[in-house]
Amino acid sequence: MEINIITFFLFYFLIIFSTLGYGIFFIKKFADKNEKFSIGFAGIIGVFFLIILSISSHIFFNHSLLHNSIILLFGLFYFLKNIKIYSKKNLLIFILFFLVLFIATLIKKNHDDFSYYHFPYTYYIVEYPLMIGIGKFVHGFRTPSSMFYLNSIFYLPIVKYYMFNMGAVMIMGFANILIFERISISFKKNKFDYLFILNLLIFSFINIFFYRLGEHGTDRSPQILILLFILELLYFINYKGIYKQFYPNFLVLLGLIISFKPFYILYLIFTLPIFILIKKYKQKDKFYEIFNLKNNFFILFCYLIFLTFSLYFVNTGCLVYPVSFTCFENFSWSIPIDQVKAMNNWYEQWSKAGAGPNFEVENRDIYIQNFNWVNNWIDKYFFNKVSDFILGMILLLFIFFIIFFTKSKKNKSIKSNFKNKYIGLVYLTIFLLFLEWFYNHPALRYGGYILVFLIFCIPFSIFLEKYLVSNNSEILKKKVIIIFILVLTIFLTRNANRIIKENSIYEKLSLYSVNYLMDESYFRIDKQFKSLEKNYFECKNTGIKCKSPIKKEFGIYIFPYK
């Protein structure tokens, strides 16, 4: 079955508009009427709502074509019904961003984990309602992500499972639009500060370094959202607490980040600077108004966090796998603690360059202790991925420096934000997270990209702030256009080269189709489920006493570990 590019394009926009429709629905039904959400953030709220809906419905139903079609059509109907709440200009910008992003969705080959467990897990959601103990089948099933549940509802007629990258598409697209809107507001208010530069840097970073959508998996999307999360916090500081949307934005972004990768619960550490800011800006009343069980955003945030850790629990017996102290051994489906600890050590060994496809260091337990791993990590990982990333980022900063630095027009009237202790507090928190990342799991995919980026780019933005030609927005507009053209050119060129290369390697896939490479291995877990289900019914229906490796209680399949 080949999906032609026109059909794919049609479903691409139907899904995007439907998701935006759910964002509008959520805002109208649950948000404060005085709060006005941008079209970019409305899309992010739509993703937030769809994830909650998807995980909740999967408890009872598999995500069949009928189930997903109903969800798609309702969101699309609500979008068309309320399309007038956004101006034609906003909608045109919205469409243009996703038109550009469309080239990134033409993927012939996904990342390695896609066939290993991303696709099989998403397809399991399509084929079956919730089952307990599926972590026994493959290690990847022990670390579920809300991204799988989001993508599962894009299993639709005609296109079937070829829209399973749409979750990453929308995170990247809505983030770009939100940043563009923030930059536009700077021009409307004629306010050009370090946040103006930081927004531009984040926009450039996302589209240059994360251009390859097929490599996003469940790693890039939460890192993009973390950048938005830090931006929200810095806006709260910049506007001295007079920023009404900070609290709902904070809850939505943090909820999504943790649901994509639960180890990002570490980012709750940012509640410390938030509490300090609340006290500083006398926001206690607003804080208690938001963080209580009468507020819809807080209720749904708590519910999504509950669902996220519940998924880990029903798959493995652990609230966070492979953190052993969160595990309960007394359930039939629980992964044995010794295996949990061994897997935790394996993840740490892998992230510290102690293992790869063709090698593994000896004495794993000794290798990962203290800083025994540093020399090998520098040799095998730093002087490869990290050094290339840092050099690329330095080049980006150099380009910004060339474009914006004008020594003769230095604005001495601007008070340096280097002396702002609250920005310093946020920066210190980022640096502490960087130290935790480096000591425990120093792989860029585990949050390293954005931590390194922020450590470089926040002080750089503050430095460059004094050199903005703040009294001449026309000159700044030209410079921003130059940056947008550069980023767009790099994004399109790199994706075009990728498509040409993939088509030359995978010739059996038609140039005019959008099918990515697949084989029988993608469905191996589904076949195991079907085989075990068949065995269960044979034991039950024949009346012959036989031992089935599967049980069914309250209509839910349970797979005991042994």
N, C-alpha and C positions, 0 to 999 in steps of 0.2 A: 504494500500500500504506500503510494507516494502522495504527499501533500504538496500541491503546487503553491507557489509563492503568493498568488492573489488570494486564495482561500486563507492561507496563514495570516496574511496582512489584515484581512477582514476580521478574523477572530481576535487578532492582536488588539485591535482598537475596541472591539466589543467588550473584551475583558477589562481594558483600561477604563473605558467609560462606565462600565458596571461597577468597578471598584470605587471610582469617584462618586457614583450614585450612592453607594453605601456610606461613604464619608459624609455626604450631604445629609443622608438619612440620620446618621448618628448625631451630627451637629444639631439638626432640627429637633430631634427627639430628646436628646440627653444633655446638650450643652446649654450654658447660660445664654439667653437671648441677646445680651449685651456684648457677648464675645464674637468677634468677627475673625473667622479662620481663612487664611489664604487658600487658593486653589491647590497649591502644593501640599500644604499641611492637611487639607481636606482629603487628599489622596492617601496620605500616610494614615490618617484616622480610618479611612476605608479599609486599608490593609489590616489595621488593628482589629476592627470589628469583624472582618471576614475570618481572621485566624480564630477568634473566640467562637464564632459560629461554626467553623469547620471542626475544631476539636470537640465541641459540645455535641454536634450532630453525629460524630463518629462513634460516640458511646452507644448509639442506638442503630445507626444505619451505615452501610458502606456507601462510598461516594460514587454512586452509579451515574450513568448518563442522565437519567431523569432527575435525580437529586441535584446534580450540578447545573443542569439546564434551568431548573426553577430558580436557583440562586442567581445565575447569570441574568436571567430575564427580569427578575425583580429589581436588581441593581440598575439595569439598563433602563427600565421603565421609570424608576425614581430619578435617574439622571435626566432623562428627556423631559420629565414633568417639571423639574426645577432648574433647567438649563439657564434660565434667564437671570438667576441670582449672580451669575458671573458675566462680565462684559464680553463683548465679541473679541476685544483685544486680548483679554486674559485667556479665553478659549483658544484663540489662534496661537498664542505663545505655547500653551499647553500642548496643542497638536504638533506644532513645529518641533518641540523638544522630543516628543516620542517618535516623530518621523525620522529624526536624526538617529535616535537610539535604535531604530528598527534594524539597521545594518548589523548591530552587535548580536541580534537574535538569530542570524543566519549561521547556524553552527552545525558542522558535520561531526565534530568530535568534542565531547564533554571531558571534564576532568576525570581522573582515575576513580575517585570515590563515587562518581555518579553511577557507574555500573556495579560497583561493589555493594553499596547500600542505599544511596540516595534514591535512585529509581526504584529498586525493589521495595523500599519502605513506603514510598509514595504510592506505588502500585498496590501494595497490601491494603492501604487505606481505601483505594478504589474498589478492591475486590471483597473486602471483609469489614464488618463492624469491629469494634474494639475486641482484641484478644489479649489474654494475660500470659506473660511469660515468654514473649517472642524474642527476648534477649538471648535465649539459648541458641538460636539459629545462626547468627552471625554477630561478630563484635559490634558492627556498625548499628545494629538494632538496639544496642544498649544505650545509645546516645541520640534519642529522638530530638528533632528540631521542629518548631512550629512552621518552619519553611516548608517541610514536607506536607503538612496539613493545608497550608495555603495553596501549594501547587496542586494538591489532589483535587481541588474543586475546579481546576481548569482542564480536567479530563472531560472533553466535550464531544458531541457528535462530529463526525468527519475528521477532525484534527486529532482525536483520541489523546494519546499521551505525549504528543509532540509540543505541547504548551507547558511542559513541566519546568521551564526556565522563567516563567512569567513573574514569579515572586521576586527574583533578583532584578528583573527588568523594571518593575514598578518601584522598588526601593530606590534604585539608581535614578529613574526618571523623576519621581516626585521630589527627591532630594535636590536634584538639579534645578527644578522649577522653583522650589522654596528658596534656594540660594539666589537665583536670578531675581526673584521678587524682593528679597532683602536688598540686593544691589540697586534695584530700581527705586526702592523707598529712599535710599541714601541720596539719589539724585533729586527726588521730589522734595526732600527736606533740606537739600543742600548741606548734608552732614556727612563729612568724610573723615573717618577716624580709623583706628586700628582694626575695628570689626569689618569695615569696608574692605580693607586689604585681606583680612583673614577669610572673609567670604569668597573673595576672588581666588585665593590660594587653595581653599578647599574645593571649589569648583574645578580648578585646574588639576588638582591632585586626583580627584575621583575619576575624571575622564581620561587622564593620561596614564595613570598607574593601574586603574581598575577597568581599563578599556575592554578586556577580554571577558565577556559575560559567561562564557562556558567554564571559566575557572572560578567563578564566584562561590559556588557551593553554598555552604552555610557560614562561611568565614568573612567574606567581604561585606555582605549586607549589614550585619550588626556593627561592623567597624564604620561604615558610612553613617549609620544612625548615631553612633557614639560621637562623631564629629558634629552632628546637628545638636546633640545633647549638650556638648561643651559650649557650642555657640549660644544655646538658650541660656545657659548659666552666665556666660559673659555679658549677654544682653541684659539680664536681670541686674548685674552689677553696674553696667553702663548707664542704665536708666534709673539707678538708685531705688529699685524696688517698684517703680511705677511701670509695671509691665504685666498687664492683667492676664495674658495668656501663658505666662511662664508655668504655672502650676499644672494646668491640663496638658500642656506640651511636654512637660517633664514626666508626667505619669505615662503618657502614651509612648514616648520614646523609650523610657527605661523599661516599660513592660515588654515592648517589642524586642529590645536588645537581649533581655534575660530569656525570653521565650525562644529566641533563635539559638543562643548559646548560654545555657544556665550558669556556666562558670563566670559569666559576666555579672553575676550577683555581687561580685567584688566591687562593682561600681556604685553600690549603695554607700560606699565610703564618701561619695559626694554629698550625702545628706549632712555631713559635718559642716562644710562651708555654707551649705544652704541654711542650716539652723543659725549659724553665726550671722548670715546676711539678713535673715528674718528678724532677728533681734535688732540689728543695726538699723534696718529700714522700718521698724515698728509694724511688721506684717503679721503679727501673731493671730489677729482676728481672721485675716484672709487665709492663713495657713490652716487654722482649725476649721474654717469653712470648707476647704478643699479636702483635707485629710480626715474625713469622718464618713460614717456609713450612710449619710444622707446625700452624699455627692456621687453622681453616677460614674464619673471618671475614676474615682478612687475605688468604688465597688468593682468595676470591670478590671481595673488594674490588679486588684487583689485576686479576683477570680481567674485572670489569665496566669498569674504567678502560681496559684493553686493548681490549675490544669497542667502547667508545665512540669512541676515536680511530681504530680500524680502520674504523668506519662512515664517518667523515669521509674517510679515505684512499681507500676504494673508491668513494666518490661523487665526489671532487674531485681526488685526488692530493695533498691537504694533510692534515696531522694535525689542524690547527685552521684552519678556513676562517673569515674571510679573512686569516689571519696569514701573510704571504708567506714568511717565513723557515722555516715548517714545511712548505712545499710542495716536491714533486718533479716536475720538468717532463718527465722522460724516460719517462713512461708514456703509452700511447695515449689514455687517458681524462683525463689531467691538464688542469685548467683553466689556460690561459695566465697567466703571472705578472702581465702587465700588467692582465688582467681582475681578478685577485685583488686587486691594489693599488687598482684603481679602485673595486671593491666595498667594500673596507675604508674608503676615503675617503667613499664614499656613506653607509655606515652611520654614520660619524662625523659627516658633514654633517647627516644626518637627526636624529640624537640631539641635535645642537647647534642644532636649530630652523632649519637652513639649507635645509630642503626639506619639502614637504608635498604633499598630493594636488593642489593647484592653484598651487603656486609653487615656485621654486627660486632661491637666490641666485646671483649671478654670481661668477666667480673662486673656485670651490669650494676649490682648493688653498690659496689665501691665507686664505679665510674660516676654515677649521678650524685654522689655525696659531695657536700661543700662545693668547692670549685675545681674538683678533679677533672672536670669535663671541658674547662675553658679553652685550653690549648688546642684540643681536637676540634672544638666548636669553631674557633677562629679559623683554623686551617680548612675545614670542610664546609662550613656554612657562612661565616662572616665574609671571607674572601671569595664570595660567590654571590649569594643572594643579598646579604645585608649591605656589602660594600657597593654593589651595583645600584641598590635602592637609594643609598645615601648620596652617591654621586649624581644620580638622576635628580634627587631632590635639591641638591646644591645648585645644579644647573637651572632648575626651575626658579630658585630664589635669586640667582644671578640675573636671570631674564627680568624678573620683577624689579630688581634693583636698577637695572639699566633703564627700564621704562619709567619708573616713578621717582627715582632719585634726581633731585634738582637742587644742588647745594646753594645756588645763588638765591633761591626762593624759599629757603628754610623758614618755616612758620614758628617763630620763637614764642608766640603767644599761647601755644598749646601746652598745657601742663602734662608733663611726661607721665604716662601710665606705668612706667617702671617703678614709680613710687607708690602705686596703688596696692595697698597691702591685701586687698580682697582678691585682686587678680593674682597676686603673689600666692595667696592661699590655694587658689584653684590650681595654679602652676605647680605648687608643692605637692598637691594631691596627685596630679598627673605623674610627677616624678616618682612618688612612692609606688604608684601602680607600675611604672616602668621598672623599678628595682625588683618588685615582686615578679613581673614578667621575666626579667632577665635571669633571676635566680631559679625559678621553677619551670618555666616553659618558653625558652627564648627562640621561638619560631615566629616569623613575621605573621603567619596566618592566625596565630593565637593572640591577636591584639597588638602585635609589634608595629605594624604599619602605622597605625594612627598615633600610637604613643611617641614614636620617634618623630613623626611629622609634627605633632603638637609641641614637643620639646624644642624643635627648631623654629617653628613658624609663629608661635605666639610672641616670643621676644622680637622676632624679625618684623612682625606686623606693627608692634609698638614702636620699634626703631624707625620704620618707614613712615609712620603716621605724621611725623613732623615735616615730612618732605612732600606731602600732598598739596597740590595747588588748590587749596580749599576755596579760594575766591574766584575760581574759574572752572565751573563744572563742565564747560564745553571741551576744554583741553583734557580733563579727566575722562570724559565720555569717549573721546577719540582713543585714549590709551586703553580703556576697558574694551572697546571694539577690537583693538589690535590683539589683546589677550584672548578674547572670544574667538577671533579668526584663527589664531595660532592653535588654541586648544581643539577647535572644531577640525582643523586640518590634520592635526596629529591623530585625533580620534578616528576620523574617517580613513586616513591613510593606513593606519595600523590595522584596522579592521578589514579594509580591502585587501591588504597583503595577506592577512590571516585567511580570508576566504579563498583567495587564489591558491595559497599553499595547501589548504585542506582539500580543495577540489582536485588538486594534482595528486594528492596522496590517496584519496578515497574516490577513485574514478567510477566505481560501480554505483555511486550515488549521483543522480542527475543534477546538473548545475541548476536546473530550474525547480528542483524540489527543495523542501526545507527539512527533510528527514535527517536526523542525526544517526550516526552509525550505531547499530544495535545487533545483538545476536542472542542466542538462546540463554546465555548466562544471565541476562537481565531478568529472566523469569524463573530462575532456579529456586528462589525462596517460595514463590507462588506455587510452584510444582510440589514442593515439600508440604506446604499447607494442604493442598488438594489431596495428596496421598494420605496424609494423617487424618484428614476429614473422612476420606473414604474408609479407612481402617476403623475409625470410630463408629460409623454407621453400620458397617458389616458386623462388628461386635455387638452392637445394640440390637440390630434387627434379626440376626440369625438365632439369637438365644444361646449360642455356644459361648462357653466361658473362655474369653481370651483377654489378654492384657493389652489395653489400648494406651498409647503414649500421649493421649489427649483426654481431657475431661470436659464436661460441660455443666456449669452450674448457673442457674438464673439466666439461661439463654446465652451465656458467655463462654467461649472456649478458653480453657486453661491448659497451659503446657508446663507440667512439672519439670524441674530441671533434670531430675534423674528418672 
